[in-house]
Amino acid sequence: MFEGRTWYKEVTILTVISFAIEFSVGFAVGVALVSMDQVYLLQTDTFTIYEAIIAVVIFAGLASWRIHKKALSVKEVVSLFLISFGINYGMSFLFPSYIQIPLSIGLVYLIIWRIHLKSVGKSMYPGTEITE
């Protein structure tokens, strides 16, 4: 899994770009609600549910595009989805949102990098490469 040399490009597309699109959509919806004097809707649980649905739809759209281009397999997309959303959800309990997103993206890169090294057979420590 993630054996390709461009694993970092795929992780960037599915994490950083999806977070940027989610932020842009959320910002646009927030501006629209503020302009209509409906600010109270931003603090409701319903808005949070809609925001989560939008995030999953954006991720699924980008993932299906990458699967269609044969850049990623379904197994890689599912594992990336579970890792990124799991870490992002866990970080939301510990850190404020302006710190949470960069930390969660960094942890996703670290985890996928370790998966890549293990799948390629390299070791982080020289001289201890995995041979079969």
Disulfide bonds with the S-S distance in Angstrom:
none
